[in-house]
Amino acid sequence: MKSVLVYSTGQGAVCPGCGKSTGQCVCRAGTSVPRGDGTVRVSRETKGRKGKGVTLISGVPPGAEELAALAKDLKQRCGTGGTVKDGVIEIQGDHRDRLIEELQSRGHRVKRAGG
């Protein structure tokens, strides 16, 4: 029977897969960030926001620092707020046309998604 560590003050966070500390985890070492089809999708959504619309930008090539910098530039270009959640950039308001032009000028292949 495999023993599972329930509580310890010495190791910190423990990986649920291999039971080692997260810094020494061996089961997640082989995983990589999945690559999309190379198309950036720009859509508008109001779900869960009390009717307020946001523009979603998904499919941007991964990289947390580059994604945050791109989000900052796009927010400044639109003159509005926004955030990055789970690899998706959210810009407050409906700025699809402006964002599509900006992303295309930066060399991305862009599609308008949704209605």
N, C-alpha and C positions, 0 to 999 in steps of 0.2 A: 504494500500500500504506500502511495506517495504521500509524504508529509507536507503539509502546507503551513507556512509561517502565518500565524494569526496576528501577532502583535510583537513589535520589537522597537526599542528606542535607538538602537545602534545603527540600523541600515538606512533609514529614511524610506523613500518610496520603493516599493517592490513590484516587479513585473509579474502580472498574473499568469503569464505563459510559462516562464522558466523558473520563477521563484527567486531570481537574483535581483540585486538592486538595479535600478533603472540605468545607472551608469555602466554596469557590467552586463547588461542584457545581451543575450546571444540570439534570441529568437527573432528580434526585430532588426537585426543587423543586415539581413538580406533583402529587406523590403525597400522598395523605391517609390518615389512619387509617381502615380500613374500619369501618363501623358495623354492629353486629349487628341482631338483630330486637327489641332492647329488653328481652329477658327474661334475667334472671340465673339461671343454672343451678347447683344445689348437688348434688354427687355425692360418692360415697366411692370410694376407690381404694386397692389394696394392691400393685399391680404395680410391681416393681422396688424394693420397700422392705422386703424380707425378711419379709413378712407383716404388717408394721406398717401400720395403716390411717391414711389422711389424708382430710380433707374438702376437696374442690376447689370453688372458687367461680369460675365463668367467666361471661363476658358482661357484666361490670361496665363501664359507660361508661368510655372511655379517659381517661387523665390520670395520669401517673406519680406525682405528688405526692399527688393525691387517693386513688389506689389504695393507696399505702403508708400513708396515714393511716387509711383504712378497714380495712386489714389489721391495723394496730396496735390499733384499737378492738375489732375482732372477736376478736383473740387475748386481749385483756384480759377481754373478756366471757366467753370460754370458759376462761380461766385456764390457757392452754397456749401452746406455741410455734407457729411457722409462718413462712412466707416468701411472697414474691411472685416468680413465675417466668413470664416471657413473657405478662404480663397476666392470669395466673391466680393467685388467692390459695390457698395451701395452709395448712390448719390441722391440726395434729397431733391425731389421734384422731377418733372419730365424734361430731360435734356438729351433724349436719344439722338436727335439729328446732329447736335453739336458734338456729342461724344463720339459718334460714328466717324465724323470728319476728322476729329483729333486723333483717334486711334489709327485710322487709315494713313494719316500723315506721318505717324510714327512707325509705319511699316507692318502693321498687323492686318491679317485677313479678317474682316468683320462682317457679321450677319445680323440683321434685325430679327429678333426672335419675338414670338407672341403676336398680338394684334396690333 
